[in-house]
Amino acid sequence: PPTLPLDAYIVHQGQITGRYALQVAEAARDAGLQVLCHAGSGKFASQMKKADASGAHWALIIGDDEATHTTLTLKPLRNATSQVTLPLADALKKLVENHGT
């Protein structure tokens, strides 16, 4: 069966990010988004290359600051707009509004 295009690829690095990344992935899927959460370790640059190669429209970047403050940094991968950091609920709303773009 054909696979659906990815809306987002979650990249994370830090002491407390793994659990939050999984919570974000679950919330995004519950919102109807197709997401892939990076498994394992790796530097942000390496993870960003994987995010780009995945074909995802967005990279959801989670560091210790995002995990501590329950925010997400959204980085568009298919256009030149700037990345933005938003509270989790607002970030998911933006992703749903831009679903498939």
Biopython code that builds the backbone (N, CA, C, O; Angstrom):
import numpy as np
from Bio.PDB.StructureBuilder import StructureBuilder

atoms = [
    (1, "PRO", "N", (0.828, -1.201, 0.000)),
    (1, "PRO", "CA", (0.000, 0.000, 0.000)),
    (1, "PRO", "C", (0.863, 1.252, 0.000)),
    (1, "PRO", "O", (1.949, 1.245, 0.581)),
    (2, "PRO", "N", (0.415, 2.315, -0.629)),
    (2, "PRO", "CA", (1.201, 3.549, -0.643)),
    (2, "PRO", "C", (1.263, 4.162, 0.751)),
    (2, "PRO", "O", (0.316, 4.069, 1.532)),
    (3, "THR", "N", (2.390, 4.785, 1.039)),
    (3, "THR", "CA", (2.527, 5.459, 2.323)),
    (3, "THR", "C", (2.117, 6.912, 2.165)),
    (3, "THR", "O", (2.328, 7.519, 1.115)),
    (4, "LEU", "N", (1.537, 7.457, 3.205)),
    (4, "LEU", "CA", (1.142, 8.860, 3.182)),
    (4, "LEU", "C", (2.380, 9.727, 3.359)),
    (4, "LEU", "O", (3.313, 9.331, 4.057)),
    (5, "PRO", "N", (2.404, 10.903, 2.738)),
    (5, "PRO", "CA", (3.547, 11.792, 2.942)),
    (5, "PRO", "C", (3.599, 12.250, 4.403)),
    (5, "PRO", "O", (2.572, 12.438, 5.055)),
    (6, "LEU", "N", (4.807, 12.418, 4.882)),
    (6, "LEU", "CA", (4.989, 12.868, 6.264)),
    (6, "LEU", "C", (4.695, 14.351, 6.392)),
    (6, "LEU", "O", (5.149, 15.165, 5.588)),
    (7, "ASP", "N", (3.933, 14.682, 7.412)),
    (7, "ASP", "CA", (3.739, 16.087, 7.755)),
    (7, "ASP", "C", (4.961, 16.610, 8.506)),
    (7, "ASP", "O", (5.414, 17.731, 8.271)),
    (8, "ALA", "N", (5.492, 15.784, 9.417)),
    (8, "ALA", "CA", (6.574, 16.273, 10.269)),
    (8, "ALA", "C", (7.500, 15.143, 10.706)),
    (8, "ALA", "O", (7.098, 13.986, 10.823)),
    (9, "TYR", "N", (8.749, 15.519, 10.941)),
    (9, "TYR", "CA", (9.779, 14.631, 11.471)),
    (9, "TYR", "C", (10.261, 15.268, 12.765)),
    (9, "TYR", "O", (10.677, 16.426, 12.766)),
    (10, "ILE", "N", (10.210, 14.535, 13.854)),
    (10, "ILE", "CA", (10.589, 15.083, 15.153)),
    (10, "ILE", "C", (12.063, 14.802, 15.414)),
    (10, "ILE", "O", (12.499, 13.651, 15.439)),
    (11, "VAL", "N", (12.820, 15.878, 15.607)),
    (11, "VAL", "CA", (14.229, 15.764, 15.993)),
    (11, "VAL", "C", (14.349, 16.219, 17.444)),
    (11, "VAL", "O", (13.715, 17.189, 17.860)),
    (12, "HIS", "N", (15.164, 15.508, 18.198)),
    (12, "HIS", "CA", (15.298, 15.862, 19.611)),
    (12, "HIS", "C", (16.676, 15.495, 20.115)),
    (12, "HIS", "O", (17.284, 14.518, 19.678)),
    (13, "GLN", "N", (17.149, 16.299, 21.040)),
    (13, "GLN", "CA", (18.449, 16.053, 21.652)),
    (13, "GLN", "C", (18.474, 16.740, 22.992)),
    (13, "GLN", "O", (18.092, 17.904, 23.107)),
    (14, "GLY", "N", (18.912, 16.041, 23.988)),
    (14, "GLY", "CA", (19.013, 16.618, 25.318)),
    (14, "GLY", "C", (18.695, 15.589, 26.375)),
    (14, "GLY", "O", (18.337, 14.452, 26.070)),
    (15, "GLN", "N", (18.827, 15.994, 27.603)),
    (15, "GLN", "CA", (18.658, 15.076, 28.723)),
    (15, "GLN", "C", (17.201, 14.660, 28.929)),
    (15, "GLN", "O", (16.936, 13.533, 29.346)),
    (16, "ILE", "N", (16.265, 15.547, 28.645)),
    (16, "ILE", "CA", (14.866, 15.284, 29.004)),
    (16, "ILE", "C", (13.936, 15.263, 27.798)),
    (16, "ILE", "O", (12.718, 15.358, 27.954)),
    (17, "THR", "N", (14.489, 15.139, 26.617)),
    (17, "THR", "CA", (13.669, 15.323, 25.417)),
    (17, "THR", "C", (12.973, 14.060, 24.910)),
    (17, "THR", "O", (11.941, 14.160, 24.247)),
    (18, "GLY", "N", (13.504, 12.892, 25.201)),
    (18, "GLY", "CA", (12.969, 11.662, 24.631)),
    (18, "GLY", "C", (11.508, 11.423, 24.950)),
    (18, "GLY", "O", (10.712, 11.136, 24.056)),
    (19, "ARG", "N", (11.152, 11.539, 26.208)),
    (19, "ARG", "CA", (9.770, 11.313, 26.620)),
    (19, "ARG", "C", (8.848, 12.369, 26.019)),
    (19, "ARG", "O", (7.756, 12.049, 25.549)),
    (20, "TYR", "N", (9.287, 13.625, 26.034)),
    (20, "TYR", "CA", (8.468, 14.699, 25.468)),
    (20, "TYR", "C", (8.282, 14.485, 23.962)),
    (20, "TYR", "O", (7.194, 14.716, 23.436)),
    (21, "ALA", "N", (9.320, 14.054, 23.279)),
    (21, "ALA", "CA", (9.213, 13.799, 21.839)),
    (21, "ALA", "C", (8.141, 12.750, 21.549)),
    (21, "ALA", "O", (7.382, 12.888, 20.590)),
    (22, "LEU", "N", (8.078, 11.712, 22.364)),
    (22, "LEU", "CA", (7.055, 10.683, 22.177)),
    (22, "LEU", "C", (5.659, 11.231, 22.468)),
    (22, "LEU", "O", (4.697, 10.870, 21.790)),
    (23, "GLN", "N", (5.545, 12.098, 23.470)),
    (23, "GLN", "CA", (4.253, 12.726, 23.775)),
    (23, "GLN", "C", (3.806, 13.618, 22.616)),
    (23, "GLN", "O", (2.630, 13.633, 22.253)),
    (24, "VAL", "N", (4.749, 14.355, 22.044)),
    (24, "VAL", "CA", (4.439, 15.208, 20.894)),
    (24, "VAL", "C", (3.989, 14.358, 19.712)),
    (24, "VAL", "O", (3.014, 14.693, 19.040)),
    (25, "ALA", "N", (4.697, 13.259, 19.458)),
    (25, "ALA", "CA", (4.334, 12.375, 18.346)),
    (25, "ALA", "C", (2.914, 11.843, 18.526)),
    (25, "ALA", "O", (2.134, 11.822, 17.575)),
    (26, "GLU", "N", (2.581, 11.419, 19.730)),
    (26, "GLU", "CA", (1.243, 10.898, 20.001)),
    (26, "GLU", "C", (0.180, 11.973, 19.806)),
    (26, "GLU", "O", (-0.857, 11.717, 19.195)),
    (27, "ALA", "N", (0.431, 13.178, 20.322)),
    (27, "ALA", "CA", (-0.525, 14.274, 20.179)),
    (27, "ALA", "C", (-0.710, 14.651, 18.707)),
    (27, "ALA", "O", (-1.825, 14.929, 18.268)),
    (28, "ALA", "N", (0.381, 14.658, 17.957)),
    (28, "ALA", "CA", (0.307, 15.002, 16.535)),
    (28, "ALA", "C", (-0.491, 13.955, 15.770)),
    (28, "ALA", "O", (-1.312, 14.292, 14.918)),
    (29, "ARG", "N", (-0.249, 12.693, 16.075)),
    (29, "ARG", "CA", (-1.008, 11.622, 15.408)),
    (29, "ARG", "C", (-2.484, 11.687, 15.783)),
    (29, "ARG", "O", (-3.352, 11.467, 14.937)),
    (30, "ASP", "N", (-2.770, 11.989, 17.045)),
    (30, "ASP", "CA", (-4.158, 12.146, 17.476)),
    (30, "ASP", "C", (-4.852, 13.283, 16.731)),
    (30, "ASP", "O", (-6.070, 13.265, 16.551)),
    (31, "ALA", "N", (-4.059, 14.280, 16.296)),
    (31, "ALA", "CA", (-4.594, 15.415, 15.541)),
    (31, "ALA", "C", (-4.710, 15.101, 14.050)),
    (31, "ALA", "O", (-5.108, 15.960, 13.263)),
    (32, "GLY", "N", (-4.363, 13.869, 13.660)),
    (32, "GLY", "CA", (-4.496, 13.463, 12.268)),
    (32, "GLY", "C", (-3.273, 13.691, 11.404)),
    (32, "GLY", "O", (-3.352, 13.610, 10.178)),
    (33, "LEU", "N", (-2.135, 13.976, 12.037)),
    (33, "LEU", "CA", (-0.908, 14.250, 11.294)),
    (33, "LEU", "C", (-0.068, 12.982, 11.150)),
    (33, "LEU", "O", (-0.083, 12.103, 12.011)),
    (34, "GLN", "N", (0.656, 12.916, 10.051)),
    (34, "GLN", "CA", (1.612, 11.829, 9.822)),
    (34, "GLN", "C", (2.974, 12.305, 10.313)),
    (34, "GLN", "O", (3.546, 13.234, 9.742)),
    (35, "VAL", "N", (3.495, 11.685, 11.356)),
    (35, "VAL", "CA", (4.772, 12.111, 11.931)),
    (35, "VAL", "C", (5.686, 10.913, 12.145)),
    (35, "VAL", "O", (5.236, 9.779, 12.308)),
    (36, "LEU", "N", (6.967, 11.198, 12.138)),
    (36, "LEU", "CA", (7.992, 10.213, 12.436)),
    (36, "LEU", "C", (8.891, 10.822, 13.502)),
    (36, "LEU", "O", (9.350, 11.956, 13.366)),
    (37, "CYS", "N", (9.136, 10.069, 14.556)),
    (37, "CYS", "CA", (9.989, 10.541, 15.645)),
    (37, "CYS", "C", (11.352, 9.883, 15.511)),
    (37, "CYS", "O", (11.448, 8.659, 15.423)),
    (38, "HIS", "N", (12.405, 10.691, 15.495)),
    (38, "HIS", "CA", (13.757, 10.154, 15.392)),
    (38, "HIS", "C", (14.008, 9.193, 16.548)),
    (38, "HIS", "O", (13.738, 9.514, 17.706)),
    (39, "ALA", "N", (14.520, 8.028, 16.224)),
    (39, "ALA", "CA", (14.859, 7.031, 17.244)),
    (39, "ALA", "C", (16.369, 6.992, 17.408)),
    (39, "ALA", "O", (17.115, 7.039, 16.431)),
    (40, "GLY", "N", (16.797, 6.907, 18.630)),
    (40, "GLY", "CA", (18.227, 6.835, 18.887)),
    (40, "GLY", "C", (18.807, 8.203, 19.171)),
    (40, "GLY", "O", (18.094, 9.162, 19.467)),
    (41, "SER", "N", (20.111, 8.262, 19.072)),
    (41, "SER", "CA", (20.808, 9.513, 19.365)),
    (41, "SER", "C", (21.266, 10.143, 18.055)),
    (41, "SER", "O", (20.875, 9.708, 16.972)),
    (42, "GLY", "N", (22.068, 11.135, 18.164)),
    (42, "GLY", "CA", (22.597, 11.818, 16.991)),
    (42, "GLY", "C", (22.523, 13.316, 17.171)),
    (42, "GLY", "O", (21.649, 13.837, 17.864)),
    (43, "LYS", "N", (23.449, 13.991, 16.539)),
    (43, "LYS", "CA", (23.474, 15.445, 16.619)),
    (43, "LYS", "C", (22.319, 16.024, 15.807)),
    (43, "LYS", "O", (21.776, 15.379, 14.910)),
    (44, "PHE", "N", (21.961, 17.260, 16.152)),
    (44, "PHE", "CA", (20.860, 17.914, 15.439)),
    (44, "PHE", "C", (21.113, 17.952, 13.935)),
    (44, "PHE", "O", (20.190, 17.716, 13.155)),
    (45, "ALA", "N", (22.332, 18.240, 13.515)),
    (45, "ALA", "CA", (22.626, 18.339, 12.074)),
    (45, "ALA", "C", (22.331, 17.022, 11.365)),
    (45, "ALA", "O", (21.749, 17.013, 10.280)),
    (46, "SER", "N", (22.729, 15.925, 11.972)),
    (46, "SER", "CA", (22.474, 14.608, 11.394)),
    (46, "SER", "C", (20.976, 14.311, 11.351)),
    (46, "SER", "O", (20.469, 13.796, 10.355)),
    (47, "GLN", "N", (20.281, 14.635, 12.423)),
    (47, "GLN", "CA", (18.840, 14.415, 12.467)),
    (47, "GLN", "C", (18.110, 15.297, 11.450)),
    (47, "GLN", "O", (17.133, 14.861, 10.841)),
    (48, "MET", "N", (18.574, 16.521, 11.269)),
    (48, "MET", "CA", (17.945, 17.420, 10.299)),
    (48, "MET", "C", (18.120, 16.888, 8.874)),
    (48, "MET", "O", (17.219, 17.028, 8.047)),
    (49, "LYS", "N", (19.265, 16.284, 8.584)),
    (49, "LYS", "CA", (19.461, 15.668, 7.264)),
    (49, "LYS", "C", (18.469, 14.539, 7.050)),
    (49, "LYS", "O", (17.917, 14.388, 5.961)),
    (50, "LYS", "N", (18.242, 13.741, 8.094)),
    (50, "LYS", "CA", (17.258, 12.655, 7.999)),
    (50, "LYS", "C", (15.852, 13.213, 7.843)),
    (50, "LYS", "O", (15.041, 12.668, 7.094)),
    (51, "ALA", "N", (15.565, 14.297, 8.548)),
    (51, "ALA", "CA", (14.244, 14.929, 8.425)),
    (51, "ALA", "C", (14.018, 15.395, 6.992)),
    (51, "ALA", "O", (12.944, 15.181, 6.430)),
    (52, "ASP", "N", (15.020, 16.026, 6.405)),
    (52, "ASP", "CA", (14.896, 16.514, 5.031)),
    (52, "ASP", "C", (14.738, 15.340, 4.065)),
    (52, "ASP", "O", (13.901, 15.386, 3.163)),
    (53, "ALA", "N", (15.530, 14.301, 4.249)),
    (53, "ALA", "CA", (15.466, 13.142, 3.363)),
    (53, "ALA", "C", (14.158, 12.374, 3.495)),
    (53, "ALA", "O", (13.776, 11.639, 2.584)),
    (54, "SER", "N", (13.472, 12.537, 4.615)),
    (54, "SER", "CA", (12.211, 11.818, 4.841)),
    (54, "SER", "C", (11.078, 12.343, 3.962)),
    (54, "SER", "O", (10.068, 11.667, 3.767)),
    (55, "GLY", "N", (11.257, 13.559, 3.433)),
    (55, "GLY", "CA", (10.202, 14.171, 2.636)),
    (55, "GLY", "C", (9.185, 14.935, 3.462)),
    (55, "GLY", "O", (8.227, 15.480, 2.916)),
    (56, "ALA", "N", (9.383, 14.980, 4.775)),
    (56, "ALA", "CA", (8.453, 15.695, 5.656)),
    (56, "ALA", "C", (8.404, 17.176, 5.303)),
    (56, "ALA", "O", (9.374, 17.751, 4.810)),
    (57, "HIS", "N", (7.253, 17.772, 5.569)),
    (57, "HIS", "CA", (7.086, 19.210, 5.317)),
    (57, "HIS", "C", (7.706, 20.057, 6.429)),
    (57, "HIS", "O", (8.156, 21.176, 6.185)),
    (58, "TRP", "N", (7.726, 19.515, 7.651)),
    (58, "TRP", "CA", (8.210, 20.267, 8.811)),
    (58, "TRP", "C", (9.166, 19.418, 9.633)),
    (58, "TRP", "O", (9.027, 18.197, 9.698)),
    (59, "ALA", "N", (10.133, 20.069, 10.256)),
    (59, "ALA", "CA", (10.915, 19.456, 11.329)),
    (59, "ALA", "C", (10.386, 20.035, 12.631)),
    (59, "ALA", "O", (10.262, 21.252, 12.773)),
    (60, "LEU", "N", (10.078, 19.169, 13.570)),
    (60, "LEU", "CA", (9.675, 19.606, 14.907)),
    (60, "LEU", "C", (10.893, 19.427, 15.795)),
    (60, "LEU", "O", (11.311, 18.304, 16.077)),
    (61, "ILE", "N", (11.450, 20.532, 16.229)),
    (61, "ILE", "CA", (12.718, 20.517, 16.948)),
    (61, "ILE", "C", (12.453, 20.610, 18.448)),
    (61, "ILE", "O", (11.772, 21.519, 18.923)),
    (62, "ILE", "N", (13.009, 19.647, 19.177)),
    (62, "ILE", "CA", (12.839, 19.606, 20.625)),
    (62, "ILE", "C", (14.206, 19.516, 21.283)),
    (62, "ILE", "O", (14.954, 18.557, 21.093)),
    (63, "GLY", "N", (14.505, 20.540, 22.059)),
    (63, "GLY", "CA", (15.683, 20.543, 22.923)),
    (63, "GLY", "C", (15.213, 20.600, 24.363)),
    (63, "GLY", "O", (14.014, 20.534, 24.636)),
    (64, "ASP", "N", (16.145, 20.720, 25.272)),
    (64, "ASP", "CA", (15.769, 20.772, 26.687)),
    (64, "ASP", "C", (14.838, 21.945, 26.986)),
    (64, "ASP", "O", (13.911, 21.803, 27.784)),
    (65, "ASP", "N", (15.070, 23.110, 26.355)),
    (65, "ASP", "CA", (14.206, 24.275, 26.597)),
    (65, "ASP", "C", (12.769, 23.995, 26.172)),
    (65, "ASP", "O", (11.828, 24.311, 26.900)),
    (66, "GLU", "N", (12.602, 23.396, 24.979)),
    (66, "GLU", "CA", (11.254, 23.084, 24.507)),
    (66, "GLU", "C", (10.579, 22.066, 25.432)),
    (66, "GLU", "O", (9.399, 22.200, 25.757)),
    (67, "ALA", "N", (11.332, 21.056, 25.850)),
    (67, "ALA", "CA", (10.757, 20.038, 26.734)),
    (67, "ALA", "C", (10.374, 20.636, 28.085)),
    (67, "ALA", "O", (9.336, 20.283, 28.646)),
    (68, "THR", "N", (11.197, 21.530, 28.606)),
    (68, "THR", "CA", (10.917, 22.147, 29.898)),
    (68, "THR", "C", (9.689, 23.043, 29.840)),
    (68, "THR", "O", (8.897, 23.081, 30.781)),
    (69, "HIS", "N", (9.530, 23.768, 28.730)),
    (69, "HIS", "CA", (8.439, 24.743, 28.612)),
    (69, "HIS", "C", (7.257, 24.240, 27.793)),
    (69, "HIS", "O", (6.352, 25.016, 27.488)),
    (70, "THR", "N", (7.245, 22.960, 27.429)),
    (70, "THR", "CA", (6.213, 22.335, 26.583)),
    (70, "THR", "C", (5.910, 23.179, 25.345)),
    (70, "THR", "O", (4.763, 23.526, 25.063)),
    (71, "THR", "N", (6.974, 23.494, 24.624)),
    (71, "THR", "CA", (6.862, 24.211, 23.357)),
    (71, "THR", "C", (7.455, 23.335, 22.255)),
    (71, "THR", "O", (8.025, 22.277, 22.522)),
    (72, "LEU", "N", (7.310, 23.791, 21.030)),
    (72, "LEU", "CA", (7.920, 23.142, 19.865)),
    (72, "LEU", "C", (8.507, 24.206, 18.975)),
    (72, "LEU", "O", (7.933, 25.285, 18.830)),
    (73, "THR", "N", (9.640, 23.918, 18.378)),
    (73, "THR", "CA", (10.167, 24.776, 17.330)),
    (73, "THR", "C", (9.826, 24.116, 16.002)),
    (73, "THR", "O", (10.224, 22.981, 15.736)),
    (74, "LEU", "N", (9.085, 24.842, 15.174)),
    (74, "LEU", "CA", (8.674, 24.352, 13.858)),
    (74, "LEU", "C", (9.591, 24.940, 12.810)),
    (74, "LEU", "O", (9.712, 26.159, 12.694)),
    (75, "LYS", "N", (10.232, 24.081, 12.049)),
    (75, "LYS", "CA", (11.102, 24.533, 10.963)),
    (75, "LYS", "C", (10.560, 23.974, 9.655)),
    (75, "LYS", "O", (10.545, 22.759, 9.459)),
    (76, "PRO", "N", (10.112, 24.858, 8.752)),
    (76, "PRO", "CA", (9.646, 24.379, 7.450)),
    (76, "PRO", "C", (10.812, 23.795, 6.653)),
    (76, "PRO", "O", (11.895, 24.377, 6.600)),
    (77, "LEU", "N", (10.575, 22.642, 6.039)),
    (77, "LEU", "CA", (11.630, 21.986, 5.255)),
    (77, "LEU", "C", (11.445, 22.163, 3.756)),
    (77, "LEU", "O", (12.370, 21.882, 2.994)),
    (78, "ARG", "N", (10.298, 22.611, 3.316)),
    (78, "ARG", "CA", (10.010, 22.691, 1.878)),
    (78, "ARG", "C", (9.800, 24.117, 1.386)),
    (78, "ARG", "O", (9.428, 24.318, 0.230)),
    (79, "ASN", "N", (10.032, 25.113, 2.245)),
    (79, "ASN", "CA", (9.991, 26.507, 1.803)),
    (79, "ASN", "C", (10.947, 27.322, 2.669)),
    (79, "ASN", "O", (11.514, 26.807, 3.633)),
    (80, "ALA", "N", (11.116, 28.557, 2.330)),
    (80, "ALA", "CA", (12.145, 29.374, 2.964)),
    (80, "ALA", "C", (11.619, 30.238, 4.109)),
    (80, "ALA", "O", (12.284, 31.194, 4.507)),
    (81, "THR", "N", (10.440, 29.921, 4.645)),
    (81, "THR", "CA", (9.948, 30.722, 5.761)),
    (81, "THR", "C", (10.741, 30.401, 7.023)),
    (81, "THR", "O", (11.386, 29.358, 7.124)),
    (82, "SER", "N", (10.678, 31.311, 7.972)),
    (82, "SER", "CA", (11.469, 31.178, 9.200)),
    (82, "SER", "C", (10.874, 30.162, 10.150)),
    (82, "SER", "O", (9.670, 29.906, 10.142)),
    (83, "GLN", "N", (11.739, 29.588, 10.971)),
    (83, "GLN", "CA", (11.257, 28.696, 12.017)),
    (83, "GLN", "C", (10.653, 29.522, 13.139)),
    (83, "GLN", "O", (10.982, 30.696, 13.309)),
    (84, "VAL", "N", (9.767, 28.898, 13.902)),
    (84, "VAL", "CA", (9.069, 29.586, 14.977)),
    (84, "VAL", "C", (8.902, 28.632, 16.153)),
    (84, "VAL", "O", (8.705, 27.432, 15.961)),
    (85, "THR", "N", (8.979, 29.164, 17.368)),
    (85, "THR", "CA", (8.752, 28.373, 18.568)),
    (85, "THR", "C", (7.410, 28.771, 19.159)),
    (85, "THR", "O", (7.143, 29.950, 19.393)),
    (86, "LEU", "N", (6.562, 27.759, 19.397)),
    (86, "LEU", "CA", (5.202, 27.992, 19.880)),
    (86, "LEU", "C", (4.872, 27.018, 21.006)),
    (86, "LEU", "O", (5.491, 25.960, 21.116)),
    (87, "PRO", "N", (3.885, 27.377, 21.854)),
    (87, "PRO", "CA", (3.375, 26.387, 22.805)),
    (87, "PRO", "C", (2.853, 25.175, 22.037)),
    (87, "PRO", "O", (2.413, 25.305, 20.895)),
    (88, "LEU", "N", (2.900, 24.013, 22.652)),
    (88, "LEU", "CA", (2.543, 22.770, 21.972)),
    (88, "LEU", "C", (1.181, 22.843, 21.278)),
    (88, "LEU", "O", (1.081, 22.491, 20.102)),
    (89, "ALA", "N", (0.138, 23.287, 21.968)),
    (89, "ALA", "CA", (-1.199, 23.330, 21.370)),
    (89, "ALA", "C", (-1.226, 24.231, 20.140)),
    (89, "ALA", "O", (-1.844, 23.883, 19.134)),
    (90, "ASP", "N", (-0.566, 25.378, 20.210)),
    (90, "ASP", "CA", (-0.524, 26.307, 19.072)),
    (90, "ASP", "C", (0.276, 25.711, 17.913)),
    (90, "ASP", "O", (-0.082, 25.889, 16.749)),
    (91, "ALA", "N", (1.351, 25.009, 18.234)),
    (91, "ALA", "CA", (2.175, 24.393, 17.191)),
    (91, "ALA", "C", (1.377, 23.325, 16.451)),
    (91, "ALA", "O", (1.418, 23.253, 15.222)),
    (92, "LEU", "N", (0.650, 22.494, 17.201)),
    (92, "LEU", "CA", (-0.161, 21.455, 16.562)),
    (92, "LEU", "C", (-1.263, 22.075, 15.707)),
    (92, "LEU", "O", (-1.563, 21.581, 14.620)),
    (93, "LYS", "N", (-1.861, 23.153, 16.198)),
    (93, "LYS", "CA", (-2.896, 23.848, 15.424)),
    (93, "LYS", "C", (-2.317, 24.353, 14.100)),
    (93, "LYS", "O", (-2.941, 24.206, 13.048)),
    (94, "LYS", "N", (-1.129, 24.945, 14.157)),
    (94, "LYS", "CA", (-0.478, 25.442, 12.931)),
    (94, "LYS", "C", (-0.195, 24.301, 11.965)),
    (94, "LYS", "O", (-0.394, 24.450, 10.760)),
    (95, "LEU", "N", (0.263, 23.172, 12.473)),
    (95, "LEU", "CA", (0.549, 22.030, 11.616)),
    (95, "LEU", "C", (-0.727, 21.499, 10.970)),
    (95, "LEU", "O", (-0.732, 21.172, 9.783)),
    (96, "VAL", "N", (-1.800, 21.411, 11.739)),
    (96, "VAL", "CA", (-3.069, 20.936, 11.180)),
    (96, "VAL", "C", (-3.578, 21.894, 10.105)),
    (96, "VAL", "O", (-4.064, 21.463, 9.060)),
    (97, "GLU", "N", (-3.461, 23.203, 10.371)),
    (97, "GLU", "CA", (-3.907, 24.211, 9.386)),
    (97, "GLU", "C", (-3.102, 24.140, 8.106)),
    (97, "GLU", "O", (-3.608, 24.456, 7.029)),
    (98, "ASN", "N", (-1.836, 23.719, 8.220)),
    (98, "ASN", "CA", (-0.943, 23.639, 7.050)),
    (98, "ASN", "C", (-0.742, 22.198, 6.597)),
    (98, "ASN", "O", (0.232, 21.896, 5.908)),
    (99, "HIS", "N", (-1.638, 21.322, 6.971)),
    (99, "HIS", "CA", (-1.544, 19.898, 6.657)),
    (99, "HIS", "C", (-1.343, 19.709, 5.151)),
    (99, "HIS", "O", (-2.140, 20.181, 4.340)),
    (100, "GLY", "N", (-0.263, 19.008, 4.795)),
    (100, "GLY", "CA", (0.015, 18.732, 3.388)),
    (100, "GLY", "C", (0.709, 19.836, 2.648)),
    (100, "GLY", "O", (0.879, 19.753, 1.432)),
    (101, "THR", "N", (1.126, 20.893, 3.363)),
    (101, "THR", "CA", (1.858, 21.982, 2.679)),
    (101, "THR", "C", (3.188, 22.230, 3.330)),
    (101, "THR", "O", (3.936, 23.104, 2.893)),
]
sb = StructureBuilder()
sb.init_structure("model")
sb.init_model(0)
sb.init_chain("A")
sb.init_seg("    ")
for serial, (resi, resn, name, xyz) in enumerate(atoms, 1):
    if name == "N":
        sb.init_residue(resn, " ", resi, " ")
    sb.init_atom(name, np.array(xyz, "f"), 0.0, 1.0, " ", f" {name:<3s}", serial, name[0])
structure = sb.get_structure()
